[in-house]
Protein backbone atom coordinates (compact mmCIF):
# COMPACT_ATOMS: atom_id res chain seq x y z
CA UNK A 1 0.00 0.00 0.00
CA UNK A 2 2.89 2.35 0.55
CA UNK A 3 3.90 2.20 -3.15
CA UNK A 4 0.38 3.11 -4.26
CA UNK A 5 0.22 5.95 -1.75
CA UNK A 6 3.59 7.28 -2.95
CA UNK A 7 2.43 7.09 -6.60
CA UNK A 8 -0.74 8.90 -5.64
CA UNK A 9 1.17 11.56 -3.74
CA UNK A 10 3.63 12.09 -6.65
CA UNK A 11 0.78 12.46 -9.16
CA UNK A 12 -1.01 14.79 -6.78
CA UNK A 13 2.19 16.81 -6.40
CA UNK A 14 2.59 16.93 -10.18
CA UNK A 15 -0.98 18.11 -10.54
CA UNK A 16 -0.33 20.86 -8.00
CA UNK A 17 2.93 21.91 -9.69
CA UNK A 18 2.49 21.89 -13.50
CA UNK A 19 6.05 23.18 -14.11
CA UNK A 20 7.48 20.13 -12.34
CA UNK A 21 5.28 17.75 -14.37
CA UNK A 22 6.33 19.48 -17.62
CA UNK A 23 9.97 19.13 -16.59
CA UNK A 24 9.44 15.45 -15.87
CA UNK A 25 7.75 15.02 -19.24
CA UNK A 26 10.63 16.74 -21.04
CA UNK A 27 13.17 14.63 -19.14
CA UNK A 28 11.37 11.44 -20.17
CA UNK A 29 11.19 12.68 -23.76
CA UNK A 30 14.93 13.35 -23.82
CA UNK A 31 15.64 9.96 -22.28
CA UNK A 32 13.48 8.14 -24.85
CA UNK A 33 14.19 10.44 -27.82
CA UNK A 34 15.25 7.56 -30.06
CA UNK A 35 11.99 5.72 -29.38
CA UNK A 36 9.93 8.82 -30.17
CA UNK A 37 11.77 9.44 -33.43
CA UNK A 38 11.39 5.79 -34.42
CA UNK A 39 7.67 5.88 -33.52
CA UNK A 40 7.02 9.00 -35.59
CA UNK A 41 9.04 7.65 -38.53
CA UNK A 42 7.12 4.38 -38.50
CA UNK A 43 3.82 6.24 -38.21
CA UNK A 44 4.76 8.39 -41.21
CA UNK A 45 5.71 5.34 -43.24
CA UNK A 46 2.45 3.63 -42.30
CA UNK A 47 0.39 6.68 -43.31
CA UNK A 48 2.23 6.96 -46.63
CA UNK A 49 1.65 3.26 -47.28
CA UNK A 50 -2.07 3.58 -46.61
CA UNK A 51 -2.25 6.64 -48.86
CA UNK A 52 -0.34 4.82 -51.60
CA UNK A 53 -2.65 1.84 -51.36
CA UNK A 54 -5.68 4.11 -51.63
CA UNK A 55 -4.22 5.78 -54.70
CA UNK A 56 -3.48 2.39 -56.25
CA UNK A 57 -7.13 1.37 -55.92
CA UNK A 58 -8.27 4.78 -57.22
CA UNK A 59 -6.04 4.38 -60.31
CA UNK A 60 -7.47 0.91 -60.88
CA UNK A 61 -11.04 2.26 -60.65
CA UNK A 62 -10.19 5.10 -63.03
CA UNK A 63 -8.73 2.64 -65.55
CA UNK A 64 -11.94 0.60 -65.39
CA UNK A 65 -13.99 3.78 -65.89
CA UNK A 66 -11.82 4.75 -68.87
CA UNK A 67 -12.36 1.35 -70.48
CA UNK A 68 -16.13 1.55 -69.90
CA UNK A 69 -16.24 5.07 -71.38
CA UNK A 70 -14.27 3.96 -74.47
CA UNK A 71 -16.66 1.08 -75.01
CA UNK A 72 -19.63 3.40 -74.61
CA UNK A 73 -18.09 5.88 -77.06
CA UNK A 74 -17.57 3.11 -79.63
CA UNK A 75 -21.15 1.96 -79.14
CA UNK A 76 -22.50 5.50 -79.58
CA UNK A 77 -20.36 6.06 -82.68
CA UNK A 78 -21.65 2.82 -84.16
CA UNK A 79 -25.27 3.79 -83.40
CA UNK A 80 -24.75 7.24 -84.94
CA UNK A 81 -23.31 5.67 -88.11
CA UNK A 82 -26.25 3.25 -88.35
CA UNK A 83 -28.74 6.09 -87.89
CA UNK A 84 -26.89 8.19 -90.48
CA UNK A 85 -26.87 5.32 -92.98
CA UNK A 86 -30.54 4.62 -92.35
CA UNK A 87 -31.49 8.29 -92.80
CA UNK A 88 -29.50 8.57 -96.01
CA UNK A 89 -31.11 5.39 -97.33
CA UNK A 90 -34.61 6.66 -96.54
CA UNK A 91 -33.80 10.04 -98.05
CA UNK A 92 -32.52 8.39 -101.23
CA UNK A 93 -35.98 6.83 -101.72
CA UNK A 94 -37.52 10.29 -102.04
CA UNK A 95 -38.01 11.02 -105.77
CA UNK A 96 -36.71 14.61 -105.86
CA UNK A 97 -33.43 13.86 -104.05
CA UNK A 98 -33.61 17.21 -102.28
CA UNK A 99 -33.81 15.67 -98.82
CA UNK A 100 -30.88 13.34 -99.53
CA UNK A 101 -28.69 16.20 -100.74
CA UNK A 102 -29.60 18.26 -97.67
CA UNK A 103 -28.69 15.34 -95.37
CA UNK A 104 -25.37 14.81 -97.16
CA UNK A 105 -24.64 18.50 -96.69
CA UNK A 106 -25.47 18.27 -92.97
CA UNK A 107 -23.40 15.10 -92.49
CA UNK A 108 -20.51 16.45 -94.51
CA UNK A 109 -20.65 13.58 -97.01
CA UNK A 110 -19.35 14.06 -100.54
CA UNK A 111 -21.30 11.11 -102.00
Backbone bond lengths (Angstrom), bond angles and torsions (degrees), N, CA, C in turn:
res aa  C-N    CA-C-N  psi(-1)  N-CA   C-N-CA  omega(-1)  CA-C   N-CA-C  phi
1 X - - - 1.443 - - 1.515 111.65 -
2 X 1.295 117.48 -25.03 1.456 119.65 -178.15 1.515 111.17 -70.08
3 X 1.360 118.75 -32.24 1.460 120.65 178.34 1.521 110.91 -69.98
4 X 1.335 117.38 -36.86 1.458 119.22 178.50 1.516 111.08 -71.67
5 X 1.330 117.09 -33.24 1.460 119.35 178.59 1.521 110.54 -72.61
6 X 1.349 117.90 -32.13 1.457 119.65 178.04 1.533 110.38 -73.46
7 X 1.344 117.57 -35.00 1.460 121.16 176.56 1.520 109.91 -66.57
8 X 1.333 115.24 -40.02 1.458 119.65 178.65 1.516 110.72 -66.13
9 X 1.333 116.54 -41.13 1.463 119.44 -178.70 1.524 110.89 -69.72
10 X 1.372 118.46 -34.01 1.465 119.68 179.00 1.529 110.68 -71.60
11 X 1.336 117.86 -36.78 1.464 119.71 177.56 1.519 110.35 -71.82
12 X 1.300 117.36 -33.32 1.457 120.64 176.25 1.521 109.96 -68.31
13 X 1.326 116.47 -38.40 1.464 120.62 178.45 1.526 109.63 -67.60
14 X 1.330 117.11 -38.27 1.460 120.43 179.41 1.527 110.30 -67.63
15 X 1.326 116.10 -35.74 1.456 119.53 178.75 1.516 110.59 -68.78
16 X 1.343 116.61 -33.35 1.460 120.02 178.97 1.520 111.19 -76.17
17 X 1.329 118.76 -28.85 1.453 122.74 -177.28 1.534 109.01 -121.83
18 X 1.346 118.24 88.66 1.468 119.92 -176.20 1.522 113.30 -65.23
19 X 1.338 118.94 -27.76 1.465 120.43 178.56 1.514 110.64 -65.61
20 X 1.333 116.90 -38.28 1.463 120.75 179.42 1.532 109.86 -67.28
21 X 1.338 117.41 -40.77 1.466 119.98 -179.18 1.532 110.36 -67.65
22 X 1.338 117.36 -35.91 1.462 120.96 178.00 1.523 109.47 -66.90
23 X 1.321 116.53 -39.51 1.466 120.76 177.47 1.517 111.30 -63.89
24 X 1.320 116.34 -40.17 1.458 120.94 178.12 1.530 110.08 -65.34
25 X 1.328 115.81 -40.94 1.456 120.52 178.98 1.531 110.21 -63.12
26 X 1.307 116.93 -44.44 1.469 120.89 179.99 1.534 110.54 -65.30
27 X 1.337 116.54 -38.77 1.464 119.63 178.80 1.524 110.44 -63.70
28 X 1.324 116.27 -42.52 1.476 120.02 177.83 1.523 110.82 -64.98
29 X 1.324 116.56 -38.24 1.466 120.35 179.20 1.523 110.62 -64.73
30 X 1.333 116.84 -41.62 1.464 119.66 178.51 1.522 110.94 -65.81
31 X 1.327 115.48 -38.96 1.463 120.09 -178.46 1.533 110.69 -66.18
32 X 1.321 116.85 -37.14 1.468 121.28 -175.99 1.529 111.30 -110.07
33 X 1.327 116.78 31.79 1.467 121.67 -176.76 1.528 111.33 -57.84
34 X 1.301 117.50 -43.51 1.467 121.65 -179.07 1.536 110.30 -59.55
35 X 1.320 116.62 -42.67 1.465 120.32 179.95 1.520 110.91 -64.82
36 X 1.332 117.50 -41.14 1.459 120.66 178.54 1.523 111.11 -63.28
37 X 1.310 116.75 -45.52 1.468 120.82 -179.63 1.532 109.69 -61.84
38 X 1.316 115.74 -44.57 1.463 120.24 179.45 1.533 110.50 -62.81
39 X 1.332 116.91 -41.95 1.462 121.43 179.35 1.536 110.81 -61.84
40 X 1.318 116.82 -47.17 1.459 119.70 -179.24 1.528 111.57 -67.56
41 X 1.308 117.80 -36.52 1.463 120.81 177.10 1.526 110.56 -64.52
42 X 1.304 116.88 -44.63 1.470 120.44 179.80 1.525 110.89 -66.56
43 X 1.333 116.52 -37.69 1.463 119.84 177.60 1.527 109.86 -64.33
44 X 1.324 117.21 -42.45 1.462 120.69 177.71 1.516 112.01 -61.73
45 X 1.319 116.00 -43.37 1.470 120.11 178.85 1.530 110.54 -63.83
46 X 1.314 116.53 -41.21 1.462 120.51 178.60 1.527 110.77 -62.77
47 X 1.324 117.47 -45.20 1.459 120.66 179.95 1.527 111.54 -63.99
48 X 1.325 117.03 -39.94 1.469 120.13 177.18 1.527 111.21 -65.35
49 X 1.319 116.56 -37.81 1.466 120.29 178.70 1.524 111.17 -64.89
50 X 1.329 115.95 -43.00 1.468 119.89 178.93 1.524 109.87 -64.55
51 X 1.321 117.06 -42.23 1.465 120.92 178.29 1.523 110.68 -62.57
52 X 1.329 116.66 -43.56 1.455 121.55 179.62 1.523 111.00 -62.41
53 X 1.312 116.31 -41.37 1.462 120.34 179.17 1.528 110.39 -64.46
54 X 1.325 116.41 -41.40 1.460 120.22 177.00 1.516 111.65 -61.74
55 X 1.329 116.73 -41.48 1.461 120.46 178.96 1.527 111.11 -67.31
56 X 1.323 116.42 -35.19 1.468 120.15 178.10 1.524 110.21 -61.43
57 X 1.330 116.99 -45.69 1.457 120.36 179.61 1.527 111.09 -68.41
58 X 1.326 117.26 -34.63 1.469 120.61 177.69 1.532 109.90 -65.28
59 X 1.325 117.38 -42.66 1.471 121.23 178.01 1.529 109.96 -61.75
60 X 1.318 116.45 -42.45 1.463 120.57 179.01 1.526 110.37 -61.18
61 X 1.338 117.11 -44.91 1.462 120.71 178.65 1.526 111.18 -63.12
62 X 1.330 116.95 -40.50 1.462 120.51 179.38 1.534 111.38 -65.67
63 X 1.329 116.93 -36.72 1.464 119.86 177.05 1.528 110.62 -65.37
64 X 1.327 116.86 -39.67 1.462 119.97 176.74 1.528 110.82 -64.60
65 X 1.339 116.55 -41.56 1.465 120.44 177.96 1.527 110.84 -62.73
66 X 1.338 116.86 -40.92 1.463 121.20 179.19 1.523 110.67 -61.86
67 X 1.321 116.85 -43.85 1.462 120.88 178.52 1.529 110.80 -62.42
68 X 1.338 116.39 -44.24 1.470 120.10 179.56 1.523 110.64 -63.46
69 X 1.327 117.45 -40.34 1.467 120.63 179.13 1.531 111.83 -66.60
70 X 1.335 117.04 -38.49 1.472 119.77 176.81 1.521 111.15 -63.00
71 X 1.335 115.65 -42.97 1.457 119.37 179.09 1.526 110.95 -64.13
72 X 1.327 115.89 -40.17 1.462 119.70 178.64 1.531 110.70 -66.13
73 X 1.335 116.80 -39.24 1.465 120.47 177.84 1.526 110.45 -62.43
74 X 1.331 116.78 -44.51 1.466 120.30 178.69 1.524 111.13 -61.89
75 X 1.323 115.91 -40.73 1.457 120.58 178.93 1.524 111.04 -64.27
76 X 1.334 116.90 -43.11 1.467 120.40 179.13 1.524 111.48 -66.64
77 X 1.325 117.07 -39.14 1.465 120.89 178.34 1.524 110.16 -63.10
78 X 1.319 115.22 -42.34 1.469 119.98 178.79 1.528 110.85 -63.88
79 X 1.328 116.89 -42.91 1.473 120.50 178.50 1.520 110.74 -63.45
80 X 1.352 116.51 -42.44 1.466 119.77 179.06 1.532 110.87 -61.35
81 X 1.332 116.66 -42.60 1.468 120.45 179.39 1.525 111.31 -64.30
82 X 1.338 117.32 -39.19 1.465 120.45 177.94 1.519 110.54 -65.62
83 X 1.330 116.96 -42.19 1.466 120.82 179.33 1.526 109.66 -64.61
84 X 1.324 116.05 -43.10 1.475 121.15 179.44 1.536 110.63 -60.70
85 X 1.328 115.80 -46.49 1.466 120.68 179.38 1.523 110.64 -62.39
86 X 1.316 115.98 -43.00 1.463 120.73 -179.67 1.526 111.05 -64.51
87 X 1.336 117.00 -43.05 1.465 120.16 178.27 1.529 111.53 -63.46
88 X 1.323 115.40 -43.96 1.470 118.51 179.31 1.523 111.54 -63.73
89 X 1.332 116.56 -37.47 1.464 120.15 178.41 1.525 110.46 -64.58
90 X 1.350 115.97 -46.57 1.463 119.62 179.57 1.526 110.95 -63.79
91 X 1.335 115.96 -38.60 1.466 119.18 -179.82 1.524 111.19 -68.10
92 X 1.328 116.70 -31.48 1.474 119.49 179.86 1.526 111.37 -69.47
93 X 1.318 118.06 -19.31 1.469 121.40 178.92 1.528 111.71 -77.83
94 X 1.318 116.07 -17.22 1.471 119.80 178.62 1.530 108.81 -70.75
95 X 1.318 118.99 132.74 1.470 121.62 -171.69 1.535 114.93 -65.74
96 X 1.317 119.37 -32.44 1.467 119.23 -176.41 1.517 112.63 -79.07
97 X 1.318 118.21 -26.44 1.465 122.21 -179.79 1.520 113.55 78.28
98 X 1.327 116.54 2.01 1.461 120.92 -179.17 1.532 111.31 -66.75
99 X 1.321 115.14 -43.73 1.470 119.94 -179.62 1.528 110.93 -64.34
100 X 1.315 116.88 -41.30 1.470 121.32 179.95 1.522 110.77 -64.09
101 X 1.332 116.90 -42.15 1.465 119.08 179.84 1.527 110.76 -67.27
102 X 1.326 116.46 -36.79 1.473 120.25 177.75 1.532 110.41 -65.39
103 X 1.330 117.89 -41.46 1.468 121.25 178.00 1.525 111.27 -64.84
104 X 1.323 117.24 -41.70 1.463 120.65 178.56 1.522 110.56 -61.80
105 X 1.331 115.41 -38.49 1.461 120.69 177.83 1.549 109.84 -64.18
106 X 1.324 116.39 -44.36 1.463 121.06 179.78 1.538 111.54 -65.73
107 X 1.316 116.89 -40.52 1.466 121.10 -178.95 1.511 112.79 -80.91
108 X 1.311 117.23 -12.50 1.466 119.84 179.47 1.508 112.38 79.76
109 X 1.330 117.37 21.08 1.465 121.28 179.45 1.523 109.69 -84.29
110 X 1.319 115.05 146.21 1.463 121.42 178.01 1.526 111.85 -97.26
111 X 1.341 117.21 -10.17 1.475 121.46 -175.51 1.471 112.89 -64.20
